[in-house]
């Protein structure tokens, strides 16, 4: 009898253990629902819809700040050897150009919510400080066009080294990202300086203005075609290509940066698109063409290639 009681007691304890395990199992499943916190990890992701991803590029930014050099200040577009920011491709409000800011914000909006921090003669080493000034405005888009003056030095040997050019550009973008992580950047390529030489060298007035010191590494002795002159211009041309490679590479590392895909460098500036005083800087018409290029890049659904 005692043996039978032990057998029955053992079976009873086994049954109780199975029932307890089942109850705990049910309780464990129920704990996922109700007011208790949901589990973390992949199980939670599978159990609820994912939020819509935030677009990395907004084709309609509400404010624009420009940084760069004399091209963005409208130098020589309205008068000889003077800035003319009202026709700037980036932020100008003049009706002749329809700048990027006007196309994005309207003329009244461009007057209120666009700012030009470009400086004639600026080089890439100046860009970090310009970016600091732009950041204070908290723009939704910053335009960058710089690099021509890094190549336009007294001699080719004085041109900005490529790695120094890269370091300063990275520094400028780093300053922007630290202050404004979501601000977008449009980066224009450096124009083809050798083409500008070939367009202007037939103009007596242009050659006289060039003697005042406009891009001597490329434009000095514009009629010279000896081996040394050819090599000098080729060295400058190659350096511009190196700068453009850096601009594209650094921009590609930032998901909120768009490069123009080389569109400005490839644009074939003719006499109508060049200043009638120096045949080097963009004319009003040239500024309008730059605005068109920028607008296409900024409003495109995807990056320009």
C-alpha positions as a Markdown table, in Angstrom:
| # | Residue | x | y | z |
|---|---|---|---|---|
| 1 | Unk | 0.0 | 0.0 | 0.0 |
| 2 | Unk | 2.7 | 2.4 | 0.9 |
| 3 | Unk | 4.4 | 1.7 | -2.4 |
| 4 | Unk | 1.1 | 2.4 | -4.2 |
| 5 | Unk | 0.7 | 5.7 | -2.4 |
| 6 | Unk | 4.2 | 6.7 | -3.5 |
| 7 | Unk | 3.4 | 5.8 | -7.1 |
| 8 | Unk | 0.2 | 7.8 | -7.0 |
| 9 | Unk | 2.0 | 10.7 | -5.3 |
| 10 | Unk | 4.7 | 10.7 | -7.9 |
| 11 | Unk | 2.1 | 10.8 | -10.8 |
| 12 | Unk | 0.3 | 13.6 | -9.1 |
| 13 | Unk | 3.4 | 15.7 | -8.8 |
| 14 | Unk | 4.2 | 15.0 | -12.4 |
| 15 | Unk | 0.7 | 16.1 | -13.5 |
| 16 | Unk | 1.0 | 19.2 | -11.4 |
| 17 | Unk | 4.3 | 20.0 | -13.0 |
| 18 | Unk | 2.9 | 19.7 | -16.5 |
| 19 | Unk | -0.1 | 21.9 | -15.6 |
| 20 | Unk | 2.2 | 24.5 | -14.1 |
| 21 | Unk | 4.4 | 24.5 | -17.2 |
| 22 | Unk | 1.4 | 25.0 | -19.4 |
| 23 | Unk | 0.0 | 27.8 | -17.3 |
| 24 | Unk | 3.4 | 29.5 | -17.3 |
| 25 | Unk | 3.6 | 29.1 | -21.0 |
| 26 | Unk | 0.2 | 30.7 | -21.5 |
| 27 | Unk | 1.1 | 33.5 | -19.2 |
| 28 | Unk | 4.4 | 34.0 | -21.1 |
| 29 | Unk | 2.5 | 34.5 | -24.4 |
| 30 | Unk | -0.1 | 36.8 | -22.8 |
| 31 | Unk | 2.7 | 39.0 | -21.4 |
| 32 | Unk | 3.4 | 40.3 | -24.9 |
| 33 | Unk | 0.0 | 42.0 | -25.1 |
| 34 | Unk | -2.0 | 44.2 | -22.8 |
| 35 | Unk | -0.4 | 47.1 | -21.1 |
| 36 | Unk | 3.0 | 45.5 | -20.5 |
| 37 | Unk | 6.0 | 46.8 | -22.4 |
| 38 | Unk | 6.7 | 45.1 | -25.8 |
| 39 | Unk | 10.0 | 43.2 | -26.2 |
| 40 | Unk | 12.9 | 44.9 | -27.9 |
| 41 | Unk | 14.9 | 43.5 | -30.8 |
| 42 | Unk | 13.9 | 41.8 | -34.1 |
| 43 | Unk | 10.8 | 40.3 | -32.6 |
| 44 | Unk | 9.4 | 43.7 | -31.8 |
| 45 | Unk | 10.3 | 45.0 | -35.3 |
| 46 | Unk | 8.4 | 42.0 | -36.9 |
| 47 | Unk | 5.4 | 42.7 | -34.7 |
| 48 | Unk | 4.8 | 46.4 | -35.7 |
| 49 | Unk | 5.0 | 48.4 | -38.9 |
| 50 | Unk | 8.3 | 50.3 | -39.6 |
| 51 | Unk | 8.0 | 54.1 | -39.7 |
| 52 | Unk | 8.4 | 55.8 | -43.1 |
| 53 | Unk | 12.0 | 56.7 | -43.7 |
| 54 | Unk | 12.8 | 60.4 | -43.6 |
| 55 | Unk | 13.8 | 61.7 | -47.1 |
| 56 | Unk | 17.5 | 62.5 | -47.3 |
| 57 | Unk | 17.0 | 65.2 | -49.9 |
| 58 | Unk | 14.4 | 67.9 | -50.0 |
| 59 | Unk | 13.8 | 69.4 | -53.4 |
| 60 | Unk | 12.1 | 72.5 | -52.0 |
| 61 | Unk | 14.4 | 74.0 | -49.3 |
| 62 | Unk | 12.9 | 77.1 | -47.7 |
| 63 | Unk | 16.1 | 79.1 | -47.3 |
| 64 | Unk | 19.5 | 79.4 | -49.1 |
| 65 | Unk | 22.9 | 80.6 | -48.1 |
| 66 | Unk | 25.8 | 80.9 | -50.7 |
| 67 | Unk | 29.5 | 80.6 | -50.1 |
| 68 | Unk | 32.3 | 80.8 | -52.6 |
| 69 | Unk | 34.3 | 83.3 | -54.7 |
| 70 | Unk | 33.9 | 86.0 | -57.3 |
| 71 | Unk | 31.6 | 84.0 | -59.5 |
| 72 | Unk | 29.0 | 83.9 | -56.8 |
| 73 | Unk | 29.4 | 87.6 | -56.0 |
| 74 | Unk | 28.6 | 88.4 | -59.7 |
| 75 | Unk | 32.0 | 90.0 | -60.2 |
| 76 | Unk | 32.3 | 91.9 | -63.6 |
| 77 | Unk | 28.8 | 90.9 | -64.6 |
| 78 | Unk | 27.4 | 94.5 | -64.3 |
| 79 | Unk | 30.5 | 96.7 | -64.3 |
| 80 | Unk | 34.2 | 96.5 | -64.7 |
| 81 | Unk | 36.1 | 95.1 | -61.7 |
| 82 | Unk | 33.2 | 95.2 | -59.3 |
| 83 | Unk | 30.8 | 92.8 | -57.6 |
| 84 | Unk | 27.2 | 92.6 | -58.6 |
| 85 | Unk | 25.5 | 90.3 | -56.1 |
| 86 | Unk | 22.0 | 91.2 | -57.4 |
| 87 | Unk | 22.7 | 89.0 | -60.5 |
| 88 | Unk | 24.4 | 86.2 | -58.6 |
| 89 | Unk | 23.4 | 82.7 | -59.8 |
| 90 | Unk | 22.9 | 81.6 | -56.2 |
| 91 | Unk | 21.0 | 84.3 | -54.4 |
| 92 | Unk | 20.6 | 87.3 | -56.8 |
| 93 | Unk | 17.1 | 88.9 | -56.9 |
| 94 | Unk | 17.6 | 90.6 | -60.3 |
| 95 | Unk | 15.0 | 89.7 | -62.9 |
| 96 | Unk | 17.7 | 89.1 | -65.6 |
| 97 | Unk | 19.0 | 85.9 | -63.9 |
| 98 | Unk | 16.2 | 84.1 | -62.0 |
| 99 | Unk | 18.8 | 82.8 | -59.5 |
| 100 | Unk | 18.5 | 79.5 | -57.7 |
| 101 | Unk | 17.0 | 81.3 | -54.7 |
| 102 | Unk | 14.4 | 83.0 | -56.8 |
| 103 | Unk | 13.5 | 79.7 | -58.5 |
| 104 | Unk | 13.1 | 78.0 | -55.1 |
| 105 | Unk | 11.7 | 80.7 | -53.0 |
| 106 | Unk | 10.2 | 83.3 | -55.3 |
| 107 | Unk | 11.6 | 86.8 | -55.7 |
| 108 | Unk | 10.2 | 88.1 | -52.4 |
| 109 | Unk | 11.3 | 84.9 | -50.6 |
| 110 | Unk | 14.8 | 85.2 | -52.0 |
| 111 | Unk | 15.1 | 88.7 | -50.7 |
| 112 | Unk | 14.1 | 87.6 | -47.2 |
| 113 | Unk | 15.5 | 84.1 | -46.9 |
| 114 | Unk | 18.7 | 83.9 | -48.9 |
| 115 | Unk | 22.2 | 85.2 | -47.9 |
| 116 | Unk | 25.4 | 85.6 | -49.9 |
| 117 | Unk | 28.6 | 85.0 | -48.0 |
| 118 | Unk | 30.9 | 84.6 | -51.0 |
| 119 | Unk | 33.9 | 86.9 | -51.3 |
| 120 | Unk | 35.8 | 87.8 | -54.5 |
| 121 | Unk | 39.2 | 86.3 | -54.5 |
| 122 | Unk | 38.4 | 83.6 | -51.9 |
| 123 | Unk | 40.2 | 80.3 | -52.0 |
| 124 | Unk | 39.3 | 77.0 | -50.4 |
| 125 | Unk | 41.2 | 77.9 | -47.3 |
| 126 | Unk | 38.6 | 80.7 | -46.8 |
| 127 | Unk | 35.6 | 78.3 | -47.0 |
| 128 | Unk | 35.5 | 77.1 | -43.4 |
| 129 | Unk | 35.1 | 80.7 | -42.1 |
| 130 | Unk | 32.5 | 81.5 | -44.8 |
| 131 | Unk | 30.6 | 78.4 | -43.7 |
| 132 | Unk | 30.7 | 79.6 | -40.1 |
| 133 | Unk | 29.0 | 82.8 | -41.2 |
| 134 | Unk | 26.4 | 80.9 | -43.2 |
| 135 | Unk | 25.6 | 78.6 | -40.3 |
| 136 | Unk | 24.5 | 81.5 | -38.2 |
| 137 | Unk | 21.6 | 82.0 | -40.7 |
| 138 | Unk | 20.5 | 78.3 | -40.2 |
| 139 | Unk | 19.8 | 77.8 | -44.0 |
| 140 | Unk | 18.1 | 74.7 | -45.3 |
| 141 | Unk | 20.5 | 74.7 | -48.3 |
| 142 | Unk | 24.0 | 75.9 | -48.7 |
| 143 | Unk | 25.5 | 76.4 | -52.2 |
| 144 | Unk | 29.3 | 76.0 | -52.7 |
| 145 | Unk | 31.2 | 77.2 | -55.8 |
| 146 | Unk | 34.9 | 77.7 | -55.1 |
| 147 | Unk | 38.3 | 76.5 | -56.4 |
| 148 | Unk | 39.0 | 78.7 | -59.4 |
| 149 | Unk | 41.2 | 81.0 | -57.3 |
| 150 | Unk | 43.1 | 78.0 | -56.0 |
| 151 | Unk | 44.3 | 77.4 | -59.5 |
| 152 | Unk | 44.4 | 81.1 | -60.5 |
| 153 | Unk | 47.7 | 81.9 | -58.8 |
| 154 | Unk | 50.7 | 83.9 | -60.0 |
| 155 | Unk | 52.4 | 80.7 | -61.2 |
| 156 | Unk | 51.3 | 77.0 | -61.4 |
| 157 | Unk | 53.7 | 76.2 | -58.5 |
| 158 | Unk | 51.7 | 78.5 | -56.3 |
| 159 | Unk | 48.5 | 76.6 | -56.8 |
| 160 | Unk | 46.9 | 75.1 | -53.7 |
| 161 | Unk | 48.1 | 71.5 | -53.2 |
| 162 | Unk | 45.3 | 69.0 | -53.8 |
| 163 | Unk | 45.4 | 67.5 | -50.3 |
| 164 | Unk | 45.3 | 70.9 | -48.7 |
| 165 | Unk | 42.3 | 71.7 | -50.9 |
| 166 | Unk | 40.6 | 68.5 | -49.7 |
| 167 | Unk | 41.4 | 69.1 | -46.0 |
| 168 | Unk | 39.9 | 72.6 | -46.1 |
| 169 | Unk | 36.8 | 71.4 | -47.9 |
| 170 | Unk | 36.3 | 68.6 | -45.4 |
| 171 | Unk | 36.7 | 71.1 | -42.6 |
| 172 | Unk | 34.1 | 73.4 | -44.0 |
| 173 | Unk | 31.5 | 70.5 | -44.4 |
| 174 | Unk | 32.4 | 69.2 | -40.9 |
| 175 | Unk | 31.6 | 72.7 | -39.4 |
| 176 | Unk | 28.3 | 72.7 | -41.2 |
| 177 | Unk | 27.4 | 69.2 | -40.1 |
| 178 | Unk | 28.3 | 69.9 | -36.5 |
| 179 | Unk | 26.0 | 72.9 | -36.3 |
| 180 | Unk | 23.3 | 71.9 | -38.8 |
| 181 | Unk | 23.1 | 68.1 | -39.4 |
| 182 | Unk | 20.1 | 68.3 | -41.8 |
| 183 | Unk | 21.1 | 71.3 | -43.9 |
| 184 | Unk | 21.6 | 70.3 | -47.6 |
| 185 | Unk | 24.6 | 71.3 | -49.7 |
| 186 | Unk | 24.9 | 71.9 | -53.4 |
| 187 | Unk | 28.5 | 71.8 | -54.7 |
| 188 | Unk | 29.3 | 73.2 | -58.2 |
| 189 | Unk | 32.3 | 72.1 | -60.1 |
| 190 | Unk | 35.2 | 74.4 | -61.0 |
| 191 | Unk | 34.8 | 75.9 | -64.5 |
| 192 | Unk | 37.1 | 74.9 | -67.3 |
| 193 | Unk | 39.7 | 77.7 | -67.0 |
| 194 | Unk | 41.5 | 76.6 | -70.2 |
| 195 | Unk | 38.3 | 77.0 | -72.2 |
| 196 | Unk | 37.8 | 80.5 | -70.8 |
| 197 | Unk | 41.4 | 81.4 | -72.0 |
| 198 | Unk | 40.6 | 80.1 | -75.5 |
| 199 | Unk | 37.4 | 82.1 | -75.6 |
| 200 | Unk | 38.9 | 85.4 | -74.4 |
| 201 | Unk | 42.3 | 85.4 | -76.0 |
| 202 | Unk | 40.9 | 86.9 | -79.3 |
| 203 | Unk | 39.6 | 90.0 | -77.5 |
| 204 | Unk | 42.0 | 92.9 | -77.2 |
| 205 | Unk | 40.0 | 94.4 | -74.3 |
| 206 | Unk | 40.1 | 91.0 | -72.4 |
| 207 | Unk | 43.8 | 90.7 | -72.8 |
| 208 | Unk | 44.3 | 94.2 | -71.4 |
| 209 | Unk | 42.2 | 93.4 | -68.4 |
| 210 | Unk | 44.0 | 90.1 | -67.9 |
| 211 | Unk | 47.2 | 92.1 | -67.5 |
| 212 | Unk | 45.7 | 93.5 | -64.2 |
| 213 | Unk | 46.3 | 90.1 | -62.7 |
| 214 | Unk | 43.2 | 88.0 | -63.5 |
| 215 | Unk | 44.2 | 84.3 | -63.3 |
| 216 | Unk | 47.9 | 84.7 | -64.3 |
| 217 | Unk | 48.7 | 81.0 | -64.1 |
| 218 | Unk | 46.3 | 80.5 | -67.0 |
| 219 | Unk | 45.9 | 83.9 | -68.7 |
| 220 | Unk | 49.4 | 85.4 | -68.6 |
| 221 | Unk | 50.9 | 85.9 | -72.1 |
| 222 | Unk | 47.7 | 84.7 | -73.7 |
| 223 | Unk | 49.1 | 84.7 | -77.2 |
| 224 | Unk | 52.1 | 82.5 | -76.3 |
| 225 | Unk | 51.9 | 79.0 | -77.7 |
| 226 | Unk | 55.5 | 77.9 | -77.1 |
| 227 | Unk | 56.1 | 74.6 | -75.3 |
| 228 | Unk | 56.5 | 76.3 | -71.9 |
| 229 | Unk | 53.2 | 78.2 | -72.2 |
| 230 | Unk | 51.4 | 75.1 | -73.4 |
| 231 | Unk | 52.8 | 73.1 | -70.4 |
| 232 | Unk | 51.8 | 75.9 | -68.0 |
| 233 | Unk | 48.2 | 75.9 | -69.1 |
| 234 | Unk | 48.1 | 72.1 | -69.1 |
| 235 | Unk | 49.3 | 72.0 | -65.5 |
| 236 | Unk | 46.5 | 74.4 | -64.5 |
| 237 | Unk | 44.0 | 72.4 | -66.4 |
| 238 | Unk | 45.0 | 69.2 | -64.7 |
| 239 | Unk | 44.9 | 70.8 | -61.3 |
| 240 | Unk | 41.3 | 72.0 | -61.9 |
| 241 | Unk | 40.4 | 68.4 | -62.7 |
| 242 | Unk | 42.0 | 67.3 | -59.5 |
| 243 | Unk | 40.0 | 69.8 | -57.5 |
| 244 | Unk | 36.8 | 68.7 | -59.2 |
| 245 | Unk | 37.6 | 65.1 | -58.3 |
| 246 | Unk | 38.0 | 66.1 | -54.6 |
| 247 | Unk | 34.8 | 68.1 | -54.6 |
| 248 | Unk | 32.9 | 65.1 | -56.0 |
| 249 | Unk | 34.5 | 62.6 | -53.7 |
| 250 | Unk | 34.0 | 64.6 | -50.5 |
| 251 | Unk | 30.4 | 65.5 | -51.4 |
| 252 | Unk | 29.6 | 61.8 | -52.1 |
| 253 | Unk | 30.5 | 60.9 | -48.5 |
| 254 | Unk | 27.7 | 63.2 | -47.2 |
| 255 | Unk | 24.2 | 61.9 | -47.8 |
| 256 | Unk | 22.8 | 65.5 | -47.7 |
| 257 | Unk | 25.3 | 66.8 | -50.3 |
| 258 | Unk | 24.8 | 66.9 | -54.1 |
| 259 | Unk | 27.5 | 67.6 | -56.6 |
| 260 | Unk | 26.6 | 69.0 | -60.0 |
| 261 | Unk | 28.2 | 65.9 | -61.7 |
| 262 | Unk | 30.7 | 68.2 | -63.5 |
| 263 | Unk | 28.0 | 70.2 | -65.2 |
| 264 | Unk | 29.6 | 73.6 | -64.6 |
| 265 | Unk | 33.0 | 72.4 | -65.7 |
| 266 | Unk | 31.5 | 70.9 | -68.9 |
| 267 | Unk | 29.4 | 74.0 | -69.7 |
| 268 | Unk | 30.7 | 75.6 | -72.9 |
| 269 | Unk | 30.8 | 79.3 | -71.9 |
| 270 | Unk | 30.6 | 81.3 | -75.1 |
| 271 | Unk | 31.2 | 85.1 | -75.6 |
| 272 | Unk | 27.6 | 85.8 | -74.6 |
| 273 | Unk | 28.0 | 84.0 | -71.3 |
| 274 | Unk | 31.3 | 85.8 | -70.4 |
| 275 | Unk | 31.8 | 89.3 | -69.0 |
| 276 | Unk | 32.3 | 91.8 | -71.8 |
| 277 | Unk | 35.0 | 93.4 | -69.7 |
| 278 | Unk | 37.2 | 90.5 | -68.8 |
| 279 | Unk | 35.9 | 87.5 | -70.9 |
| 280 | Unk | 36.6 | 85.3 | -67.9 |
| 281 | Unk | 33.9 | 85.8 | -65.2 |
| 282 | Unk | 30.3 | 84.9 | -66.2 |
| 283 | Unk | 28.1 | 87.7 | -67.7 |
| 284 | Unk | 24.5 | 88.1 | -66.6 |
| 285 | Unk | 23.6 | 85.5 | -69.2 |
| 286 | Unk | 26.3 | 83.2 | -67.8 |
| 287 | Unk | 25.0 | 83.7 | -64.3 |
| 288 | Unk | 21.5 | 82.6 | -65.5 |
| 289 | Unk | 23.0 | 79.5 | -67.0 |
| 290 | Unk | 24.7 | 78.6 | -63.7 |
| 291 | Unk | 21.3 | 79.1 | -62.0 |
| 292 | Unk | 19.7 | 76.7 | -64.4 |
| 293 | Unk | 22.4 | 74.1 | -63.8 |
| 294 | Unk | 22.0 | 74.4 | -60.0 |
| 295 | Unk | 18.2 | 74.3 | -60.1 |
| 296 | Unk | 18.2 | 71.1 | -62.1 |
| 297 | Unk | 20.6 | 69.5 | -59.6 |
| 298 | Unk | 18.8 | 70.7 | -56.5 |
| 299 | Unk | 15.3 | 69.7 | -57.7 |
| 300 | Unk | 16.2 | 66.4 | -59.3 |
| 301 | Unk | 14.7 | 63.3 | -57.8 |
| 302 | Unk | 18.1 | 61.7 | -57.5 |
| 303 | Unk | 21.8 | 62.8 | -57.6 |
| 304 | Unk | 23.1 | 64.2 | -60.9 |
| 305 | Unk | 25.6 | 61.9 | -62.6 |
